[in-house]
Amino acid sequence: SKRCWIRPKIFSVSGWLSFFWKHVDTTLIEVLQALIYTTIMSFFPFFCLCV
């Protein structure tokens, strides 16, 4: 179900991000950053070796 939630927003990323950053609070920002970091680490396991 996460794919169905994410996919429609990819088609309007700039508009969604501008809305998101105006209405999001600090906690959601931290969660989003954690999700992005986790996704990067899962797709690029070797990334931690380069940091």
HTML snippet that shows the backbone in 3Dmol.js (N, CA, C, O; Angstrom):
<script src="https://3Dmol.org/build/3Dmol-min.js"></script>
<div id="view" style="width:600px;height:400px;position:relative"></div>
<script>
const pdb = `
ATOM      1  N   SER A   1       0.833  -1.208   0.000  1.00  0.00           N
ATOM      2  CA  SER A   1       0.000   0.000   0.000  1.00  0.00           C
ATOM      3  C   SER A   1       0.867   1.257   0.000  1.00  0.00           C
ATOM      4  O   SER A   1       0.424   2.330  -0.409  1.00  0.00           O
ATOM      5  N   LYS A   2       2.121   1.107   0.469  1.00  0.00           N
ATOM      6  CA  LYS A   2       3.021   2.258   0.481  1.00  0.00           C
ATOM      7  C   LYS A   2       3.303   2.727  -0.942  1.00  0.00           C
ATOM      8  O   LYS A   2       3.429   3.927  -1.186  1.00  0.00           O
ATOM      9  N   ARG A   3       3.404   1.789  -1.881  1.00  0.00           N
ATOM     10  CA  ARG A   3       3.669   2.172  -3.270  1.00  0.00           C
ATOM     11  C   ARG A   3       2.538   3.038  -3.804  1.00  0.00           C
ATOM     12  O   ARG A   3       2.775   4.032  -4.492  1.00  0.00           O
ATOM     13  N   CYS A   4       1.301   2.652  -3.480  1.00  0.00           N
ATOM     14  CA  CYS A   4       0.149   3.406  -3.957  1.00  0.00           C
ATOM     15  C   CYS A   4       0.120   4.801  -3.339  1.00  0.00           C
ATOM     16  O   CYS A   4      -0.428   5.737  -3.922  1.00  0.00           O
ATOM     17  N   TRP A   5       0.722   4.932  -2.143  1.00  0.00           N
ATOM     18  CA  TRP A   5       0.736   6.225  -1.460  1.00  0.00           C
ATOM     19  C   TRP A   5       1.843   7.109  -2.012  1.00  0.00           C
ATOM     20  O   TRP A   5       1.677   8.324  -2.113  1.00  0.00           O
ATOM     21  N   ILE A   6       2.970   6.507  -2.368  1.00  0.00           N
ATOM     22  CA  ILE A   6       4.127   7.279  -2.821  1.00  0.00           C
ATOM     23  C   ILE A   6       4.022   7.623  -4.303  1.00  0.00           C
ATOM     24  O   ILE A   6       4.291   8.754  -4.706  1.00  0.00           O
ATOM     25  N   ARG A   7       3.630   6.638  -5.111  1.00  0.00           N
ATOM     26  CA  ARG A   7       3.688   6.787  -6.567  1.00  0.00           C
ATOM     27  C   ARG A   7       2.958   8.020  -7.094  1.00  0.00           C
ATOM     28  O   ARG A   7       3.539   8.747  -7.900  1.00  0.00           O
ATOM     29  N   PRO A   8       1.712   8.300  -6.683  1.00  0.00           N
ATOM     30  CA  PRO A   8       0.999   9.455  -7.247  1.00  0.00           C
ATOM     31  C   PRO A   8       1.717  10.771  -6.973  1.00  0.00           C
ATOM     32  O   PRO A   8       1.597  11.719  -7.750  1.00  0.00           O
ATOM     33  N   LYS A   9       2.462  10.833  -5.870  1.00  0.00           N
ATOM     34  CA  LYS A   9       3.127  12.074  -5.507  1.00  0.00           C
ATOM     35  C   LYS A   9       4.408  12.279  -6.299  1.00  0.00           C
ATOM     36  O   LYS A   9       4.898  13.402  -6.412  1.00  0.00           O
ATOM     37  N   ILE A  10       4.954  11.197  -6.848  1.00  0.00           N
ATOM     38  CA  ILE A  10       6.179  11.318  -7.630  1.00  0.00           C
ATOM     39  C   ILE A  10       5.916  12.138  -8.894  1.00  0.00           C
ATOM     40  O   ILE A  10       6.809  12.823  -9.391  1.00  0.00           O
ATOM     41  N   PHE A  11       4.686  12.065  -9.409  1.00  0.00           N
ATOM     42  CA  PHE A  11       4.368  12.758 -10.652  1.00  0.00           C
ATOM     43  C   PHE A  11       4.248  14.266 -10.447  1.00  0.00           C
ATOM     44  O   PHE A  11       4.282  15.034 -11.409  1.00  0.00           O
ATOM     45  N   SER A  12       4.109  14.685  -9.194  1.00  0.00           N
ATOM     46  CA  SER A  12       4.039  16.127  -8.907  1.00  0.00           C
ATOM     47  C   SER A  12       4.952  16.440  -7.724  1.00  0.00           C
ATOM     48  O   SER A  12       4.531  17.019  -6.722  1.00  0.00           O
ATOM     49  N   VAL A  13       6.200  16.043  -7.870  1.00  0.00           N
ATOM     50  CA  VAL A  13       7.146  16.134  -6.759  1.00  0.00           C
ATOM     51  C   VAL A  13       7.324  17.576  -6.302  1.00  0.00           C
ATOM     52  O   VAL A  13       7.250  17.859  -5.106  1.00  0.00           O
ATOM     53  N   SER A  14       7.558  18.492  -7.241  1.00  0.00           N
ATOM     54  CA  SER A  14       7.859  19.874  -6.860  1.00  0.00           C
ATOM     55  C   SER A  14       6.676  20.515  -6.139  1.00  0.00           C
ATOM     56  O   SER A  14       6.854  21.191  -5.126  1.00  0.00           O
ATOM     57  N   GLY A  15       5.476  20.302  -6.660  1.00  0.00           N
ATOM     58  CA  GLY A  15       4.294  20.868  -6.018  1.00  0.00           C
ATOM     59  C   GLY A  15       4.046  20.239  -4.660  1.00  0.00           C
ATOM     60  O   GLY A  15       3.673  20.926  -3.708  1.00  0.00           O
ATOM     61  N   TRP A  16       4.255  18.914  -4.569  1.00  0.00           N
ATOM     62  CA  TRP A  16       4.021  18.221  -3.302  1.00  0.00           C
ATOM     63  C   TRP A  16       5.047  18.628  -2.269  1.00  0.00           C
ATOM     64  O   TRP A  16       4.707  18.840  -1.105  1.00  0.00           O
ATOM     65  N   LEU A  17       6.322  18.742  -2.687  1.00  0.00           N
ATOM     66  CA  LEU A  17       7.372  19.121  -1.738  1.00  0.00           C
ATOM     67  C   LEU A  17       7.144  20.532  -1.211  1.00  0.00           C
ATOM     68  O   LEU A  17       7.325  20.787  -0.021  1.00  0.00           O
ATOM     69  N   SER A  18       6.748  21.447  -2.086  1.00  0.00           N
ATOM     70  CA  SER A  18       6.513  22.822  -1.638  1.00  0.00           C
ATOM     71  C   SER A  18       5.377  22.861  -0.618  1.00  0.00           C
ATOM     72  O   SER A  18       5.445  23.600   0.364  1.00  0.00           O
ATOM     73  N   PHE A  19       4.335  22.065  -0.854  1.00  0.00           N
ATOM     74  CA  PHE A  19       3.245  21.968   0.123  1.00  0.00           C
ATOM     75  C   PHE A  19       3.726  21.296   1.395  1.00  0.00           C
ATOM     76  O   PHE A  19       3.405  21.727   2.503  1.00  0.00           O
ATOM     77  N   PHE A  20       4.508  20.225   1.221  1.00  0.00           N
ATOM     78  CA  PHE A  20       4.969  19.427   2.360  1.00  0.00           C
ATOM     79  C   PHE A  20       5.813  20.261   3.306  1.00  0.00           C
ATOM     80  O   PHE A  20       5.572  20.272   4.513  1.00  0.00           O
ATOM     81  N   TRP A  21       6.806  20.962   2.760  1.00  0.00           N
ATOM     82  CA  TRP A  21       7.733  21.708   3.613  1.00  0.00           C
ATOM     83  C   TRP A  21       7.055  22.895   4.286  1.00  0.00           C
ATOM     84  O   TRP A  21       7.526  23.361   5.323  1.00  0.00           O
ATOM     85  N   LYS A  22       5.947  23.397   3.713  1.00  0.00           N
ATOM     86  CA  LYS A  22       5.244  24.524   4.338  1.00  0.00           C
ATOM     87  C   LYS A  22       4.367  24.057   5.500  1.00  0.00           C
ATOM     88  O   LYS A  22       4.090  24.838   6.410  1.00  0.00           O
ATOM     89  N   HIS A  23       3.928  22.804   5.484  1.00  0.00           N
ATOM     90  CA  HIS A  23       2.945  22.335   6.447  1.00  0.00           C
ATOM     91  C   HIS A  23       3.478  21.254   7.381  1.00  0.00           C
ATOM     92  O   HIS A  23       2.781  20.823   8.300  1.00  0.00           O
ATOM     93  N   VAL A  24       4.712  20.817   7.144  1.00  0.00           N
ATOM     94  CA  VAL A  24       5.258  19.746   7.966  1.00  0.00           C
ATOM     95  C   VAL A  24       5.819  20.315   9.264  1.00  0.00           C
ATOM     96  O   VAL A  24       6.182  21.489   9.334  1.00  0.00           O
ATOM     97  N   ASP A  25       5.884  19.467  10.290  1.00  0.00           N
ATOM     98  CA  ASP A  25       6.530  19.915  11.520  1.00  0.00           C
ATOM     99  C   ASP A  25       7.853  19.179  11.691  1.00  0.00           C
ATOM    100  O   ASP A  25       8.182  18.292  10.903  1.00  0.00           O
ATOM    101  N   THR A  26       8.603  19.544  12.712  1.00  0.00           N
ATOM    102  CA  THR A  26       9.967  19.035  12.866  1.00  0.00           C
ATOM    103  C   THR A  26       9.995  17.520  12.980  1.00  0.00           C
ATOM    104  O   THR A  26      10.888  16.875  12.429  1.00  0.00           O
ATOM    105  N   THR A  27       9.031  16.945  13.686  1.00  0.00           N
ATOM    106  CA  THR A  27       9.021  15.499  13.888  1.00  0.00           C
ATOM    107  C   THR A  27       8.882  14.773  12.555  1.00  0.00           C
ATOM    108  O   THR A  27       9.591  13.798  12.302  1.00  0.00           O
ATOM    109  N   LEU A  28       7.971  15.243  11.698  1.00  0.00           N
ATOM    110  CA  LEU A  28       7.773  14.598  10.404  1.00  0.00           C
ATOM    111  C   LEU A  28       9.013  14.747   9.537  1.00  0.00           C
ATOM    112  O   LEU A  28       9.367  13.836   8.788  1.00  0.00           O
ATOM    113  N   ILE A  29       9.678  15.904   9.638  1.00  0.00           N
ATOM    114  CA  ILE A  29      10.907  16.111   8.875  1.00  0.00           C
ATOM    115  C   ILE A  29      11.958  15.094   9.300  1.00  0.00           C
ATOM    116  O   ILE A  29      12.640  14.511   8.457  1.00  0.00           O
ATOM    117  N   GLU A  30      12.087  14.882  10.600  1.00  0.00           N
ATOM    118  CA  GLU A  30      13.075  13.927  11.102  1.00  0.00           C
ATOM    119  C   GLU A  30      12.734  12.515  10.644  1.00  0.00           C
ATOM    120  O   GLU A  30      13.627  11.746  10.286  1.00  0.00           O
ATOM    121  N   VAL A  31      11.447  12.169  10.653  1.00  0.00           N
ATOM    122  CA  VAL A  31      11.021  10.843  10.202  1.00  0.00           C
ATOM    123  C   VAL A  31      11.328  10.676   8.721  1.00  0.00           C
ATOM    124  O   VAL A  31      11.814   9.628   8.296  1.00  0.00           O
ATOM    125  N   LEU A  32      11.040  11.718   7.931  1.00  0.00           N
ATOM    126  CA  LEU A  32      11.296  11.653   6.496  1.00  0.00           C
ATOM    127  C   LEU A  32      12.780  11.468   6.226  1.00  0.00           C
ATOM    128  O   LEU A  32      13.167  10.653   5.388  1.00  0.00           O
ATOM    129  N   GLN A  33      13.608  12.223   6.934  1.00  0.00           N
ATOM    130  CA  GLN A  33      15.053  12.094   6.760  1.00  0.00           C
ATOM    131  C   GLN A  33      15.514  10.688   7.114  1.00  0.00           C
ATOM    132  O   GLN A  33      16.377  10.127   6.440  1.00  0.00           O
ATOM    133  N   ALA A  34      14.938  10.113   8.178  1.00  0.00           N
ATOM    134  CA  ALA A  34      15.298   8.754   8.579  1.00  0.00           C
ATOM    135  C   ALA A  34      14.884   7.752   7.507  1.00  0.00           C
ATOM    136  O   ALA A  34      15.622   6.809   7.221  1.00  0.00           O
ATOM    137  N   LEU A  35      13.710   7.951   6.913  1.00  0.00           N
ATOM    138  CA  LEU A  35      13.240   7.044   5.863  1.00  0.00           C
ATOM    139  C   LEU A  35      14.133   7.144   4.631  1.00  0.00           C
ATOM    140  O   LEU A  35      14.482   6.130   4.027  1.00  0.00           O
ATOM    141  N   ILE A  36      14.503   8.377   4.258  1.00  0.00           N
ATOM    142  CA  ILE A  36      15.379   8.570   3.104  1.00  0.00           C
ATOM    143  C   ILE A  36      16.729   7.912   3.360  1.00  0.00           C
ATOM    144  O   ILE A  36      17.272   7.237   2.485  1.00  0.00           O
ATOM    145  N   TYR A  37      17.271   8.109   4.562  1.00  0.00           N
ATOM    146  CA  TYR A  37      18.563   7.527   4.907  1.00  0.00           C
ATOM    147  C   TYR A  37      18.494   6.007   4.855  1.00  0.00           C
ATOM    148  O   TYR A  37      19.394   5.355   4.325  1.00  0.00           O
ATOM    149  N   THR A  38      17.405   5.439   5.417  1.00  0.00           N
ATOM    150  CA  THR A  38      17.241   3.985   5.414  1.00  0.00           C
ATOM    151  C   THR A  38      17.134   3.456   3.992  1.00  0.00           C
ATOM    152  O   THR A  38      17.698   2.412   3.667  1.00  0.00           O
ATOM    153  N   THR A  39      16.400   4.189   3.137  1.00  0.00           N
ATOM    154  CA  THR A  39      16.250   3.763   1.746  1.00  0.00           C
ATOM    155  C   THR A  39      17.591   3.783   1.030  1.00  0.00           C
ATOM    156  O   THR A  39      17.925   2.850   0.299  1.00  0.00           O
ATOM    157  N   ILE A  40      18.364   4.854   1.241  1.00  0.00           N
ATOM    158  CA  ILE A  40      19.683   4.957   0.617  1.00  0.00           C
ATOM    159  C   ILE A  40      20.575   3.814   1.074  1.00  0.00           C
ATOM    160  O   ILE A  40      21.270   3.202   0.263  1.00  0.00           O
ATOM    161  N   MET A  41      20.558   3.524   2.368  1.00  0.00           N
ATOM    162  CA  MET A  41      21.416   2.473   2.907  1.00  0.00           C
ATOM    163  C   MET A  41      21.003   1.106   2.383  1.00  0.00           C
ATOM    164  O   MET A  41      21.848   0.230   2.200  1.00  0.00           O
ATOM    165  N   SER A  42      19.696   0.916   2.138  1.00  0.00           N
ATOM    166  CA  SER A  42      19.229  -0.380   1.662  1.00  0.00           C
ATOM    167  C   SER A  42      19.587  -0.579   0.188  1.00  0.00           C
ATOM    168  O   SER A  42      19.875  -1.696  -0.242  1.00  0.00           O
ATOM    169  N   PHE A  43      19.568   0.517  -0.587  1.00  0.00           N
ATOM    170  CA  PHE A  43      19.906   0.416  -2.004  1.00  0.00           C
ATOM    171  C   PHE A  43      21.411   0.451  -2.237  1.00  0.00           C
ATOM    172  O   PHE A  43      21.910  -0.119  -3.208  1.00  0.00           O
ATOM    173  N   PHE A  44      22.137   1.130  -1.332  1.00  0.00           N
ATOM    174  CA  PHE A  44      23.585   1.248  -1.482  1.00  0.00           C
ATOM    175  C   PHE A  44      24.272   0.797  -0.196  1.00  0.00           C
ATOM    176  O   PHE A  44      24.735   1.632   0.581  1.00  0.00           O
ATOM    177  N   PRO A  45      24.344  -0.522   0.038  1.00  0.00           N
ATOM    178  CA  PRO A  45      24.928  -1.041   1.282  1.00  0.00           C
ATOM    179  C   PRO A  45      26.378  -0.614   1.455  1.00  0.00           C
ATOM    180  O   PRO A  45      26.875  -0.543   2.579  1.00  0.00           O
ATOM    181  N   PHE A  46      27.056  -0.332   0.356  1.00  0.00           N
ATOM    182  CA  PHE A  46      28.470   0.031   0.414  1.00  0.00           C
ATOM    183  C   PHE A  46      28.655   1.506   0.754  1.00  0.00           C
ATOM    184  O   PHE A  46      29.779   1.959   0.970  1.00  0.00           O
ATOM    185  N   PHE A  47      27.555   2.253   0.801  1.00  0.00           N
ATOM    186  CA  PHE A  47      27.631   3.694   1.031  1.00  0.00           C
ATOM    187  C   PHE A  47      28.255   4.001   2.388  1.00  0.00           C
ATOM    188  O   PHE A  47      28.979   4.986   2.532  1.00  0.00           O
ATOM    189  N   CYS A  48      27.973   3.151   3.395  1.00  0.00           N
ATOM    190  CA  CYS A  48      28.485   3.406   4.744  1.00  0.00           C
ATOM    191  C   CYS A  48      30.008   3.290   4.767  1.00  0.00           C
ATOM    192  O   CYS A  48      30.661   3.861   5.641  1.00  0.00           O
ATOM    193  N   LEU A  49      30.574   2.553   3.810  1.00  0.00           N
ATOM    194  CA  LEU A  49      32.024   2.402   3.757  1.00  0.00           C
ATOM    195  C   LEU A  49      32.686   3.665   3.210  1.00  0.00           C
ATOM    196  O   LEU A  49      33.874   3.898   3.431  1.00  0.00           O
ATOM    197  N   CYS A  50      31.898   4.484   2.487  1.00  0.00           N
ATOM    198  CA  CYS A  50      32.461   5.661   1.839  1.00  0.00           C
ATOM    199  C   CYS A  50      32.324   6.897   2.718  1.00  0.00           C
ATOM    200  O   CYS A  50      32.957   7.918   2.450  1.00  0.00           O
ATOM    201  N   VAL A  51      31.515   6.820   3.752  1.00  0.00           N
ATOM    202  CA  VAL A  51      31.281   7.994   4.599  1.00  0.00           C
ATOM    203  C   VAL A  51      32.404   8.137   5.609  1.00  0.00           C
ATOM    204  O   VAL A  51      32.393   9.066   6.416  1.00  0.00           O
TER     205      VAL A  51
END
`;
const viewer = $3Dmol.createViewer("view");
viewer.addModel(pdb, "pdb");
viewer.setStyle({}, {cartoon: {color: "spectrum"}});
viewer.zoomTo();
viewer.render();
</script>
